[in-house]
Amino acid sequence: MPRNPGPRVLLRSSWQTVNIGDIAHTPGVLRLIEMHLPHVAVTLWPCCIDNGVDELLMARFPKLTIIRSEADRERAFAECDLLLHGSSADLGARDDMRHWHEATGKPYGIYGITLPPKGSYATRPATPEEQADKVEVINGASFVFFRDSRSLAYARELGATCPEMAFGPDGAFGCDLRDDATADAFLAANDLTPGQFLCCIPRLRYSPYWVLPEKNRAIDPVKHARNEEMKEQDHRPLREAIIAVVRQTKMKVLICPEDRTQMQVGRALLYEPLPADVRERVVWRPDYWLTGEAISTYCRSAGLFGNEMHSAIMCIAHGVPAVVCRWAEQTSKGYMWADIGLADWLFDLDDPAQRVRVAATVLAIARDPAAASATADAARLRVEDHQRRTMDVLAKALG
């Protein structure tokens, strides 16, 4: 295939497809480049685009080139001008970035990551050697955007000196995938009226990916034990919010997943324990969905609350209110809610004083959707201001 004229970015992204948030990172960044830098072509270097995500991306971005073989990767290394590390929970592809720079001498940038004190998805702290390795890669970058201000501060604390380091929104804020027809059919089948329901997302402290055959993982006894220990504390505030909304407003509630492990979690910890009169006006979604249908559903809701981050991100990106609950085992990404002006919609479930305020906050959204939407829209505008600046920096790095 002949090289397209103009600059070309090699996007290292698409980490997995069992989570709609991980799916959303890639189309989010692609859309931002499409919108702000339409002369820039993009090649995607994915980790995983199965389960229909390949087709989803190509339908939305027909000019996208995707690496599918070693020959494709070698061609991309020759043709592309800059490697961009997509949003993620850590600097997971740093070896790829180092290899890119050593092989080509060309620049790389980092877009919307968290820099955690812990090893990636681990219960242990990161070793000094791991953190030093991350700092080395950060210092070699043309720019680094952290998706939460605490990660930015931590990078500086570790000694990172990249000249262009700043807060930059998670790539999923840019995602505009939609599947309105499928969403409308689901709402109609479950008697959910647009604007008259809230979405609720469960989550255990650690995603139990060992229950998914495609992950081929053994059970982690430490993480499983922690999940069992904390599952009631972490879901009681959500149940209380559901009960308050159903009993005190005309709204219904949809319990839905962000990843493939959460359907049964939602049934066992949210739906089944509800009082019978409340359960009558609550819908439990039994199957997984892809990002387009999820966003279309969120956009038809009056808001979202739960223990996940990226569905909330996609809501705010479309002006839909979203309450985020977090805990110590998660990275600092949740604090981006304060960074974009939504501190009142962020709750630490390890703090008893904050846990008891979740239900009242969700109820306030249900009672005054217009005011809540105005708050969400103000946050959206803040995000868009940051996105424009990040794309200006990318343009400069491309020359």
C-alpha positions as CSV (number, residue, x, y, z in Angstrom):
1,M,0.0,0.0,0.0
2,P,1.5,3.4,-1.0
3,R,2.3,5.8,1.9
4,N,-0.4,8.5,2.4
5,P,1.0,12.0,2.0
6,G,1.4,14.0,5.2
7,P,2.4,12.9,8.7
8,R,1.5,9.5,10.0
9,V,1.0,8.4,13.6
10,L,1.5,4.8,14.8
11,L,-1.0,4.3,17.7
12,R,-0.1,1.6,20.2
13,S,-3.5,0.8,21.8
14,S,-6.4,-1.6,21.9
15,W,-5.3,-3.6,25.0
16,Q,-8.3,-5.9,25.3
17,T,-11.9,-6.3,24.2
18,V,-13.6,-7.8,27.4
19,N,-14.0,-4.2,28.7
20,I,-15.9,-1.5,26.8
21,G,-13.6,1.1,28.4
22,D,-10.5,-0.5,27.0
23,I,-12.3,-0.7,23.6
24,A,-13.1,3.0,23.8
25,H,-9.5,4.2,24.2
26,T,-8.7,3.6,20.6
27,P,-11.7,5.2,18.8
28,G,-11.5,8.1,21.2
29,V,-7.9,9.0,20.2
30,L,-8.7,8.3,16.5
31,R,-11.6,10.7,16.6
32,L,-9.6,13.4,18.3
33,I,-6.9,13.1,15.6
34,E,-9.6,13.0,12.9
35,M,-11.2,16.2,14.3
36,H,-8.2,18.3,15.1
37,L,-5.5,17.0,12.8
38,P,-7.4,15.7,9.7
39,H,-4.2,15.7,7.6
40,V,-2.7,13.1,9.8
41,A,-3.0,9.4,8.9
42,V,-3.1,6.8,11.6
43,T,-1.8,3.2,11.7
44,L,-3.1,1.1,14.7
45,W,-0.8,-1.3,16.4
46,P,-3.3,-3.3,18.5
47,C,-2.9,-5.8,21.2
48,C,-6.4,-7.2,20.7
49,I,-9.3,-6.3,18.4
50,D,-11.3,-9.5,18.4
51,N,-15.0,-10.0,19.4
52,G,-16.2,-7.6,16.6
53,V,-14.0,-4.7,17.6
54,D,-12.0,-4.8,14.3
55,E,-15.2,-4.4,12.3
56,L,-16.4,-1.6,14.7
57,L,-13.3,0.4,14.2
58,M,-13.2,0.0,10.4
59,A,-16.8,1.0,10.1
60,R,-16.2,4.2,12.0
61,F,-12.7,4.9,10.6
62,P,-12.5,3.5,7.1
63,K,-9.2,5.1,6.3
64,L,-7.5,3.4,9.3
65,T,-4.6,1.1,8.7
66,I,-4.3,-1.8,11.2
67,I,-1.2,-3.9,11.7
68,R,-2.0,-7.5,11.3
69,S,1.4,-9.1,10.7
70,E,5.1,-8.7,11.3
71,A,5.5,-7.4,7.8
72,D,2.8,-4.7,8.5
73,R,4.7,-3.7,11.7
74,E,8.0,-3.4,9.9
75,R,6.3,-1.2,7.2
76,A,4.7,0.9,9.9
77,F,8.0,1.5,11.6
78,A,9.4,2.7,8.2
79,E,6.5,4.9,7.3
80,C,5.2,6.4,10.5
81,D,6.6,9.6,11.9
82,L,5.7,9.2,15.6
83,L,4.6,6.4,18.0
84,L,1.7,7.3,20.3
85,H,1.1,5.2,23.4
86,G,-2.6,5.2,24.0
87,S,-4.5,5.6,27.3
88,S,-4.0,2.8,29.8
89,A,-3.7,2.0,33.5
90,D,0.1,2.3,33.3
91,L,2.9,2.6,30.9
92,G,2.4,-0.9,29.8
93,A,3.9,-0.7,26.3
94,R,7.1,1.0,27.3
95,D,9.2,-1.8,25.8
96,D,7.6,-1.2,22.5
97,M,8.3,2.5,22.7
98,R,11.9,1.8,23.5
99,H,12.2,-0.6,20.6
100,W,10.6,1.9,18.3
101,H,13.0,4.7,19.2
102,E,16.1,2.4,19.1
103,A,15.0,1.0,15.7
104,T,13.9,4.2,14.0
105,G,15.3,7.2,15.9
106,K,11.9,8.8,15.6
107,P,9.9,10.5,18.4
108,Y,7.2,9.0,20.6
109,G,4.5,10.5,22.9
110,I,2.3,9.2,25.7
111,Y,-1.4,10.0,25.8
112,G,-3.6,9.9,28.9
113,I,-2.1,7.3,31.2
114,T,-2.0,6.7,34.9
115,L,1.3,6.2,36.6
116,P,0.6,3.9,39.6
117,P,2.9,3.3,42.6
118,K,1.9,-0.4,42.3
119,G,2.9,-2.9,39.6
120,S,0.4,-3.1,36.9
121,Y,-2.8,-4.9,38.1
122,A,-0.8,-6.2,41.0
123,T,-1.1,-6.3,44.8
124,R,2.6,-5.5,45.3
125,P,4.3,-2.1,45.1
126,A,6.3,-1.4,41.9
127,T,10.0,-2.0,42.5
128,P,12.4,0.9,42.3
129,E,13.8,-0.7,39.1
130,E,10.3,-0.7,37.5
131,Q,9.7,2.9,38.4
132,A,13.2,3.9,37.2
133,D,12.5,2.2,33.9
134,K,9.2,4.1,33.5
135,V,10.9,7.4,34.2
136,E,13.5,6.6,31.6
137,V,10.9,6.1,29.0
138,I,8.9,9.2,30.1
139,N,12.0,11.3,29.9
140,G,12.7,10.2,26.3
141,A,9.2,11.2,25.2
142,S,8.3,14.3,23.2
143,F,5.3,14.7,25.5
144,V,3.4,12.9,28.2
145,F,-0.2,13.4,29.2
146,F,-1.4,12.0,32.4
147,R,-5.1,11.3,32.8
148,D,-5.1,12.4,36.5
149,S,-3.2,15.1,38.3
150,R,-1.9,12.7,41.0
151,S,-0.1,10.7,38.3
152,L,1.5,13.9,37.0
153,A,2.7,14.8,40.5
154,Y,4.0,11.3,41.1
155,A,6.0,11.4,37.9
156,R,7.7,14.6,39.0
157,E,8.3,13.1,42.5
158,L,10.1,10.2,40.8
159,G,12.3,12.6,38.9
160,A,10.6,12.7,35.5
161,T,11.9,15.6,33.5
162,C,10.1,15.4,30.1
163,P,9.7,19.0,29.0
164,E,6.1,18.6,28.0
165,M,4.2,16.9,30.9
166,A,0.6,17.8,31.7
167,F,-2.9,16.6,32.6
168,G,-4.5,15.2,29.5
169,P,-7.9,13.5,29.4
170,D,-8.2,9.7,29.0
171,G,-8.6,8.8,25.3
172,A,-12.0,7.4,26.0
173,F,-13.4,10.9,26.4
174,G,-13.1,11.2,22.6
175,C,-15.1,8.1,21.8
176,D,-18.2,8.7,19.7
177,L,-19.1,5.1,18.7
178,R,-22.9,4.7,18.6
179,D,-25.4,1.8,18.0
180,D,-28.7,3.6,18.4
181,A,-30.8,0.9,16.8
182,T,-29.6,-1.9,19.1
183,A,-29.9,0.4,22.1
184,D,-33.5,1.4,21.2
185,A,-34.5,-2.2,20.7
186,F,-33.1,-3.2,24.2
187,L,-34.9,-0.2,25.9
188,A,-38.2,-1.1,24.2
189,A,-37.9,-4.7,25.1
190,N,-37.3,-3.8,28.8
191,D,-39.8,-1.0,29.1
192,L,-37.1,1.7,29.6
193,T,-38.2,5.2,28.5
194,P,-35.4,7.6,27.4
195,G,-34.7,10.1,30.2
196,Q,-36.6,8.1,32.8
197,F,-33.9,5.7,34.0
198,L,-30.4,5.7,35.5
199,C,-27.6,3.2,34.8
200,C,-25.7,1.4,37.5
201,I,-22.5,-0.5,37.1
202,P,-21.1,-3.0,39.7
203,R,-17.4,-3.9,40.1
204,L,-15.4,-6.1,42.5
205,R,-12.1,-4.8,43.9
206,Y,-10.2,-6.9,41.3
207,S,-11.8,-7.9,38.0
208,P,-12.0,-11.7,38.3
209,Y,-10.7,-12.4,34.8
210,W,-10.0,-15.9,35.8
211,V,-13.7,-16.7,35.3
212,L,-13.4,-15.9,31.5
213,P,-12.2,-18.9,29.4
214,E,-10.6,-16.6,26.8
215,K,-8.2,-15.2,29.5
216,N,-7.0,-18.7,30.4
217,R,-5.9,-17.5,33.9
218,A,-5.7,-19.4,37.2
219,I,-7.7,-18.0,40.1
220,D,-5.7,-15.4,42.1
221,P,-6.4,-16.5,45.7
222,V,-5.3,-13.1,47.2
223,K,-7.4,-11.0,44.9
224,H,-10.4,-13.4,45.2
225,A,-10.2,-13.2,49.0
226,R,-10.2,-9.5,48.9
227,N,-13.1,-9.4,46.5
228,E,-15.1,-11.6,48.9
229,E,-14.1,-9.5,51.9
230,M,-15.2,-6.2,50.4
231,K,-18.0,-7.0,48.0
232,E,-20.9,-6.2,50.4
233,Q,-19.3,-2.9,51.5
234,D,-18.6,-1.9,47.9
235,H,-22.2,-2.6,46.7
236,R,-24.4,-1.6,49.6
237,P,-24.1,2.1,48.7
238,L,-25.2,1.3,45.1
239,R,-28.2,-0.7,46.4
240,E,-29.1,2.1,48.7
241,A,-29.0,4.5,45.8
242,I,-31.2,2.2,43.6
243,I,-33.8,1.9,46.4
244,A,-33.8,5.7,47.0
245,V,-34.3,6.4,43.3
246,V,-37.0,3.8,42.7
247,R,-39.0,4.7,45.8
248,Q,-38.7,8.4,45.7
249,T,-38.8,9.2,42.0
250,K,-40.5,7.9,38.8
251,M,-37.1,6.8,37.5
252,K,-36.1,3.1,36.8
253,V,-32.6,1.7,37.1
254,L,-30.7,-0.4,34.6
255,I,-27.9,-2.6,36.1
256,C,-25.4,-3.1,33.3
257,P,-21.8,-4.1,32.8
258,E,-18.5,-2.5,31.8
259,D,-16.7,-5.8,31.4
260,R,-17.6,-9.4,30.8
261,T,-17.2,-10.4,34.4
262,Q,-19.8,-8.0,35.8
263,M,-23.2,-9.4,34.7
264,Q,-23.3,-12.0,37.4
265,V,-21.8,-9.6,39.9
266,G,-24.6,-7.2,39.2
267,R,-27.2,-9.9,39.6
268,A,-25.8,-11.3,42.9
269,L,-24.8,-8.1,44.6
270,L,-27.3,-5.5,43.3
271,Y,-30.4,-7.0,41.7
272,E,-31.3,-10.1,43.8
273,P,-30.9,-8.5,47.2
274,L,-33.3,-5.6,46.4
275,P,-36.7,-5.5,48.1
276,A,-39.4,-6.9,45.9
277,D,-41.2,-3.6,45.3
278,V,-37.9,-2.0,44.1
279,R,-36.9,-5.0,41.9
280,E,-40.0,-4.5,39.9
281,R,-38.7,-1.3,38.4
282,V,-35.1,-2.4,38.0
283,V,-33.7,-4.1,34.9
284,W,-30.7,-6.4,35.0
285,R,-28.9,-6.8,31.8
286,P,-27.7,-10.5,31.5
287,D,-25.2,-10.1,28.6
288,Y,-22.2,-8.1,27.6
289,W,-22.3,-5.4,25.0
290,L,-19.9,-3.4,22.9
291,T,-19.0,0.3,23.3
292,G,-21.4,1.7,20.7
293,E,-24.5,0.2,22.2
294,A,-23.4,1.2,25.7
295,I,-22.9,4.8,24.7
296,S,-26.2,5.0,22.9
297,T,-27.9,3.6,26.1
298,Y,-26.1,6.0,28.4
299,C,-27.1,8.9,26.2
300,R,-30.7,7.9,26.6
301,S,-30.4,7.7,30.4
302,A,-30.7,10.4,33.0
303,G,-27.3,9.5,34.3
304,L,-25.0,6.7,35.6
305,F,-23.5,5.7,38.9
306,G,-21.3,2.8,40.0
307,N,-17.9,1.4,40.7
308,E,-16.4,1.8,37.2
309,M,-14.6,4.6,35.5
310,H,-14.8,4.4,31.7
311,S,-18.6,4.2,31.4
312,A,-18.6,7.4,33.5
313,I,-16.0,8.9,31.2
314,M,-18.1,8.1,28.1
315,C,-21.2,9.6,29.8
316,I,-19.5,12.9,30.7
317,A,-18.1,13.1,27.1
318,H,-21.7,13.3,26.0
319,G,-23.0,15.6,28.7
320,V,-24.6,12.7,30.7
321,P,-24.2,12.9,34.6
322,A,-22.0,10.2,36.1
323,V,-21.1,9.4,39.7
324,V,-17.8,7.4,40.3
325,C,-17.1,5.3,43.3
326,R,-13.5,4.1,43.9
327,W,-11.2,2.4,46.5
328,A,-7.6,1.9,47.5
329,E,-7.0,-1.0,45.1
330,Q,-7.6,1.1,42.1
331,T,-5.1,3.4,40.5
332,S,-5.4,7.1,40.9
333,K,-7.4,7.5,37.7
334,G,-10.6,8.3,39.6
335,Y,-9.2,11.6,40.8
336,M,-9.6,12.9,37.2
337,W,-13.2,13.6,38.3
338,A,-11.8,16.3,40.6
339,D,-9.5,17.5,37.8
340,I,-12.5,18.2,35.5
341,G,-14.6,19.8,38.2
342,L,-16.7,16.8,39.4
343,A,-15.3,16.3,42.9
344,D,-18.8,16.2,44.3
345,W,-19.5,13.1,42.1
346,L,-16.5,11.2,43.3
347,F,-16.7,8.9,46.3
348,D,-14.1,6.8,48.2
349,L,-15.8,3.7,49.4
350,D,-13.1,3.1,51.9
351,D,-14.3,6.2,53.8
352,P,-17.5,5.6,55.8
353,A,-18.4,9.3,55.7
354,Q,-18.3,9.2,51.9
355,R,-20.1,5.9,51.5
356,V,-23.3,7.2,53.2
357,R,-23.5,10.2,50.8
358,V,-23.7,8.1,47.6
359,A,-27.4,7.5,47.7
360,A,-28.3,11.1,48.3
361,T,-26.1,12.3,45.5
362,V,-27.6,9.9,43.0
363,L,-31.1,10.8,44.2
364,A,-30.4,14.5,43.6
365,I,-29.5,13.7,40.0
366,A,-32.7,11.7,39.5
367,R,-34.8,14.5,41.1
368,D,-33.3,17.3,39.0
369,P,-31.9,15.9,35.7
370,A,-31.6,19.3,34.1
371,A,-29.3,20.7,36.8
372,A,-27.2,17.5,36.8
373,S,-26.9,17.7,33.0
374,A,-25.7,21.2,33.2
375,T,-22.9,20.1,35.6
376,A,-22.0,17.3,33.3
377,D,-21.9,19.6,30.3
378,A,-19.6,22.0,32.1
379,A,-17.2,19.1,32.7
380,R,-17.4,18.1,29.1
381,L,-16.4,21.6,28.0
382,R,-13.4,21.5,30.3
383,V,-12.4,18.1,28.9
384,E,-12.7,19.5,25.3
385,D,-10.4,22.4,26.2
386,H,-7.7,20.0,27.4
387,Q,-8.2,17.8,24.3
388,R,-7.6,20.8,22.0
389,R,-4.3,21.5,23.8
390,T,-3.2,17.9,23.6
391,M,-3.8,17.8,19.9
392,D,-1.8,21.1,19.5
393,V,1.1,19.4,21.2
394,L,0.8,16.3,19.0
395,A,0.8,18.6,15.9
396,K,4.0,20.3,17.1
397,A,5.7,16.9,17.8
398,L,4.9,15.9,14.2
399,G,6.4,19.1,12.9
